[in-house]
Amino acid sequence: MQFATRLQNVETSAIRELFKLLGKPGIISFAGGFPDPALFDAQGIAQASAAVLASNPGPVLQYGATEGFGPLREGIAGFMAGKGASVTPEGLIVTTGSQQALDLIGKTMISPGDKVIVEAPTFLATIQCFRLYGAQIIGAPIDADGVDVDKLEALIEEHRPKLVYLIPTFGNPSGATLSLERRKRILEIAARTQTLVVEDDPYGELYFDQAPPPSLLALSADVPGSRDWLAHCGSFSKILSPGLRVGWMIAPPELLAKATMCKQFSDAHTSNLTQAICAHYLTMDRLNDTLKVVRRTYAERAQVMAESLRRELGDAIDFNQPQGGMFFWARLTGDRGQLSDATEFAQRAIDKLVAFVPGAPFYAHDPDHHTLRLSFATADVAKIAEGIARLGQAL
């Protein structure tokens, strides 16, 4: 078969390929970016499901509006208001997970050869998605406080990109959180240069102690003109259930209209049933209690992982301890001649029945082969301690 030439620019996800190795008995995985299913509010979701099917099942089992189920759009607007962002139901569309929102941005904004700036490293699926539409991807370096804004500004001035993609809060894979000062500067740069900034925020509610700085969307009210150059992608996948496949996009009206048109071509609309379940769940006053349990659990697991890494790997590894989210981003130091290539380390780790993701695939170019991502979300504290001990043996 002669496939579309655009497929020459992408390849299968290295993470998904790694999952094929995870069927070995006894393996402990830090590889996936999945929430822990034991923390899903299955009872609440079951109650919401029963309620929407008992009250008026016809509409939720029927075709629906591409923009989304009305009560859910209202619920998301209220949810965002609770996070300090003023959004009307008409100012957002419901998507099939936030991944579809990113795909719609690719479809509507990127032509072959267009330049796009992302963090280096960044979410692998975004690199793949934007490359599929022919983007020339440019990486902006990050540190513990998120993207280096001075260098980002210089890259914007040099390349005049079609858009900038950021995960400002508890980034994947970096775990980094963009400081309040940097967030405001990015909005000012976006307004001044008229550059679209795409804020991906699937992890913002997963903080451990203090809440992170307000989203770019919330802060845009204080930076004149910035809202006109900002798109915000959200999701219930990490805080309620990824199986529901419900996300959303908030964007300027013209972009939202184009994205809605493209969504019509993709899936007509996100499942009315799962939208209705989410909408009803938001009225049940259960989400905050669920999030408290998730935050407490993830905070404990992150602390155990940090302590275990220091104990078992010592100066062979360097990392910044995250204050939320699901990931550690670490770098092998090669100290005293120890192993420094993360891909080789991952292969040794599989032999010890423990898995993680080498960092190289998260770079659009010039990968740092010393880096790796570890997820603490799905393993309990005992497995985390055991898994990191195995990593120490693999090193």
SULGIZI-V497766 format. One record per backbone hydrogen bond with DSSP energy under -1.0 kcal/mol. NH is the residue of the N-H (numbers start at 1). CO is the residue of the C=O. E is the energy in kcal/mol with one decimal. If there is no record, write none. Layout:
BEGIN
nh->NH co->CO e->E
nh->NH co->CO e->E
END
This chain:
BEGIN
nh->7 co->4 e->-1.8
nh->8 co->5 e->-1.9
nh->9 co->6 e->-1.4
nh->10 co->7 e->-1.0
nh->17 co->13 e->-2.1
nh->18 co->14 e->-1.6
nh->19 co->15 e->-1.5
nh->20 co->17 e->-1.2
nh->21 co->18 e->-2.2
nh->22 co->19 e->-1.5
nh->27 co->24 e->-1.6
nh->28 co->353 e->-2.1
nh->30 co->355 e->-3.1
nh->39 co->36 e->-2.0
nh->40 co->37 e->-1.3
nh->42 co->40 e->-2.0
nh->45 co->41 e->-2.5
nh->46 co->42 e->-2.5
nh->47 co->43 e->-2.2
nh->48 co->44 e->-2.4
nh->49 co->45 e->-2.5
nh->50 co->46 e->-2.6
nh->51 co->47 e->-2.2
nh->52 co->48 e->-2.2
nh->53 co->49 e->-1.8
nh->54 co->50 e->-1.8
nh->55 co->51 e->-2.0
nh->56 co->52 e->-1.1
nh->61 co->57 e->-1.3
nh->73 co->69 e->-2.3
nh->74 co->70 e->-2.1
nh->75 co->71 e->-2.0
nh->76 co->72 e->-3.1
nh->77 co->73 e->-2.0
nh->78 co->74 e->-2.0
nh->79 co->75 e->-2.4
nh->80 co->76 e->-2.9
nh->81 co->77 e->-1.9
nh->82 co->78 e->-1.7
nh->83 co->80 e->-1.1
nh->84 co->81 e->-1.8
nh->85 co->80 e->-2.4
nh->91 co->88 e->-1.6
nh->92 co->89 e->-1.1
nh->93 co->249 e->-2.1
nh->94 co->67 e->-2.4
nh->95 co->247 e->-2.3
nh->97 co->95 e->-1.9
nh->102 co->98 e->-1.9
nh->103 co->99 e->-2.1
nh->104 co->100 e->-2.7
nh->105 co->101 e->-1.9
nh->106 co->102 e->-2.2
nh->107 co->103 e->-2.5
nh->108 co->104 e->-2.4
nh->109 co->105 e->-2.2
nh->110 co->106 e->-1.7
nh->113 co->134 e->-3.3
nh->114 co->111 e->-2.6
nh->116 co->136 e->-2.2
nh->117 co->163 e->-2.1
nh->118 co->138 e->-2.6
nh->120 co->140 e->-2.3
nh->122 co->362 e->-2.5
nh->127 co->123 e->-1.5
nh->128 co->124 e->-2.2
nh->129 co->125 e->-2.5
nh->130 co->126 e->-2.8
nh->131 co->127 e->-2.1
nh->132 co->128 e->-1.9
nh->134 co->131 e->-2.1
nh->135 co->130 e->-2.2
nh->136 co->114 e->-3.7
nh->138 co->116 e->-3.0
nh->140 co->118 e->-2.8
nh->143 co->146 e->-2.3
nh->146 co->143 e->-1.9
nh->148 co->141 e->-2.8
nh->152 co->148 e->-2.4
nh->153 co->149 e->-2.9
nh->154 co->150 e->-1.9
nh->155 co->151 e->-2.3
nh->156 co->152 e->-2.4
nh->157 co->153 e->-2.5
nh->158 co->154 e->-2.2
nh->159 co->155 e->-2.9
nh->160 co->156 e->-2.3
nh->162 co->115 e->-3.2
nh->164 co->196 e->-2.5
nh->165 co->117 e->-3.0
nh->166 co->198 e->-2.7
nh->171 co->176 e->-2.6
nh->175 co->171 e->-3.0
nh->178 co->168 e->-3.5
nh->179 co->145 e->-1.3
nh->183 co->179 e->-2.2
nh->184 co->180 e->-2.1
nh->185 co->181 e->-1.9
nh->186 co->182 e->-2.4
nh->187 co->183 e->-1.9
nh->188 co->184 e->-2.1
nh->189 co->185 e->-2.6
nh->190 co->186 e->-2.7
nh->191 co->187 e->-2.3
nh->192 co->188 e->-2.4
nh->193 co->189 e->-2.9
nh->194 co->190 e->-1.2
nh->195 co->190 e->-1.5
nh->197 co->229 e->-2.5
nh->198 co->164 e->-3.5
nh->199 co->231 e->-3.3
nh->200 co->166 e->-2.7
nh->201 co->233 e->-2.6
nh->206 co->203 e->-2.4
nh->208 co->323 e->-2.2
nh->219 co->215 e->-2.4
nh->220 co->216 e->-1.6
nh->222 co->219 e->-2.1
nh->223 co->220 e->-1.2
nh->226 co->223 e->-2.1
nh->229 co->226 e->-1.9
nh->230 co->227 e->-1.1
nh->231 co->197 e->-2.6
nh->232 co->250 e->-3.1
nh->233 co->199 e->-3.1
nh->234 co->248 e->-2.2
nh->236 co->246 e->-2.4
nh->240 co->236 e->-2.4
nh->241 co->236 e->-1.6
nh->245 co->242 e->-1.0
nh->247 co->95 e->-2.8
nh->248 co->234 e->-2.2
nh->249 co->93 e->-2.3
nh->250 co->232 e->-2.8
nh->256 co->252 e->-2.6
nh->257 co->253 e->-2.4
nh->258 co->254 e->-1.8
nh->259 co->255 e->-2.6
nh->260 co->256 e->-2.3
nh->261 co->257 e->-2.0
nh->262 co->258 e->-2.2
nh->263 co->259 e->-2.3
nh->264 co->260 e->-1.6
nh->266 co->262 e->-1.1
nh->267 co->263 e->-2.4
nh->268 co->263 e->-1.2
nh->269 co->267 e->-3.3
nh->275 co->271 e->-2.1
nh->276 co->272 e->-2.6
nh->277 co->273 e->-2.2
nh->278 co->274 e->-2.3
nh->279 co->275 e->-2.7
nh->280 co->276 e->-2.6
nh->281 co->277 e->-2.6
nh->282 co->278 e->-2.2
nh->283 co->280 e->-1.2
nh->284 co->281 e->-1.6
nh->290 co->286 e->-2.3
nh->291 co->287 e->-2.8
nh->292 co->288 e->-1.9
nh->293 co->289 e->-1.5
nh->294 co->290 e->-2.2
nh->295 co->291 e->-3.1
nh->296 co->292 e->-2.2
nh->297 co->293 e->-2.5
nh->298 co->294 e->-2.9
nh->299 co->295 e->-2.4
nh->300 co->296 e->-1.9
nh->301 co->297 e->-2.2
nh->302 co->298 e->-2.7
nh->303 co->299 e->-2.1
nh->304 co->300 e->-2.2
nh->305 co->301 e->-2.4
nh->306 co->302 e->-2.3
nh->307 co->303 e->-2.4
nh->308 co->304 e->-2.5
nh->309 co->305 e->-2.6
nh->310 co->306 e->-2.1
nh->311 co->307 e->-2.1
nh->312 co->308 e->-3.2
nh->313 co->309 e->-2.1
nh->314 co->309 e->-1.1
nh->316 co->313 e->-2.4
nh->317 co->314 e->-1.3
nh->318 co->331 e->-2.2
nh->325 co->206 e->-2.2
nh->328 co->374 e->-3.0
nh->330 co->372 e->-2.6
nh->331 co->318 e->-2.5
nh->332 co->370 e->-3.1
nh->333 co->316 e->-2.0
nh->337 co->334 e->-1.4
nh->338 co->335 e->-1.7
nh->342 co->369 e->-2.9
nh->345 co->341 e->-2.1
nh->346 co->342 e->-2.4
nh->347 co->343 e->-1.8
nh->348 co->344 e->-2.2
nh->349 co->345 e->-2.4
nh->350 co->346 e->-2.0
nh->351 co->347 e->-1.3
nh->353 co->350 e->-1.8
nh->354 co->349 e->-1.9
nh->355 co->28 e->-2.3
nh->357 co->373 e->-1.8
nh->359 co->371 e->-3.1
nh->362 co->359 e->-1.9
nh->363 co->360 e->-1.9
nh->371 co->368 e->-1.4
nh->372 co->330 e->-2.1
nh->373 co->357 e->-3.0
nh->374 co->328 e->-2.4
nh->375 co->30 e->-2.5
nh->376 co->326 e->-1.3
nh->384 co->380 e->-2.5
nh->385 co->381 e->-2.3
nh->386 co->382 e->-2.3
nh->387 co->383 e->-3.3
nh->388 co->384 e->-2.5
nh->389 co->385 e->-1.7
nh->390 co->386 e->-2.1
nh->391 co->387 e->-1.8
nh->392 co->388 e->-2.0
nh->393 co->389 e->-1.6
nh->394 co->390 e->-2.2
nh->395 co->391 e->-1.8
END
